[in-house]
Amino acid sequence: MTAYLLRRLLYALPILIGVNLITFVLFFVVNSPDDMARMQLGAKRVTPEAVTAWKAERGYDQPLLFNGQAEGLGRLTETIFFDKSLRLFVFDFGASDAGRDISHDIGQRMWPSLAVAVPVLLVGLLVNISLALFLVLFRGGTLDLTGVVVLVALLSISSLFYIIGGQYLLGKLLRLAPISGYDLGLEAWKFLVLPVIIGVMGGIGSGARLYRTLFLEEAQKDYVRTARAKGLGERLVLFRHILGNALIPILTGVVVVLPLLFMGSLLTEAFFGIPGLGSYTLDAINNQDFAIVRAMVFLGSVLYILGLMLTDISYTLVDPRVRLS
């Protein structure tokens, strides 16, 4: 197991390094510090002196890769690449272009993101699996056909429609929950009800349809036909055999999503006024705060790779043969 995980980790490191290098090129070569300064200062205040001062305040006045004026290791460490890019590998995100501590902001904003994302995942998983099992139980019939048509229709609707429609119907007309906002402590639940309901509704089309396909695939296998031949009832076969064996791909799909819950949802948090990492990233893009955007891109890459590694681990737990590959 240790050798397997170490091999997967070695595969992941080049990917993370490549993402870091591409991010550095995009933010500091394609879009130079001078360009950042001009965008931040605005057309009316752009002077050579203002640009120089802006870069000096944020550490963008150093050479990109090599500092010929420094001595010793300072030639490599007193550079933008070391200060703004390599430090990300130890999760030293530094300060935003507005002067805020990015690590502190991430620590504060991760909890609202998780407060929305975790219930959406758990409730959505329960709803999607239950609906998929119901359709498989009546497979080939009118209920199954109608359900598939409805799922395809739900899958074709934009998530933005669910958000706006849910806010109007549940928030404005029925007044079941606040349309937007957030509060700390136990009072936060009333602000989470609406985004959780809409998040679950938005995922039913794709989730239930996927699980229905997995269950139908399992239903065609030999062990299921053997169970039926032994006289087991259809419901018992469905819940004991089909569901049990289909949980393997379901588990791996859930595991790969777990780290990404930390990042939140851009649309959901923006429309519902939730101060999570999704809205944090969107605000940074709108404000052209490149330090925050760089940090969130790197953090998202790390979490995605972590999700893939957790998926590999889950495979080894349910299928020991994977360890030999």
PyMOL commands that set and color helices and strands:
alter all, ss='L'
color gray80, all
select helices_A, chain A and resi 2-30+33-41+43-45+48-58+74-77+80-90+102-137+142-156+159-173+185-219+222-229+234-263+266-272+277-286+290-318+320-324
alter helices_A, ss='H'
color red, helices_A
deselect
rebuild
show_as cartoon
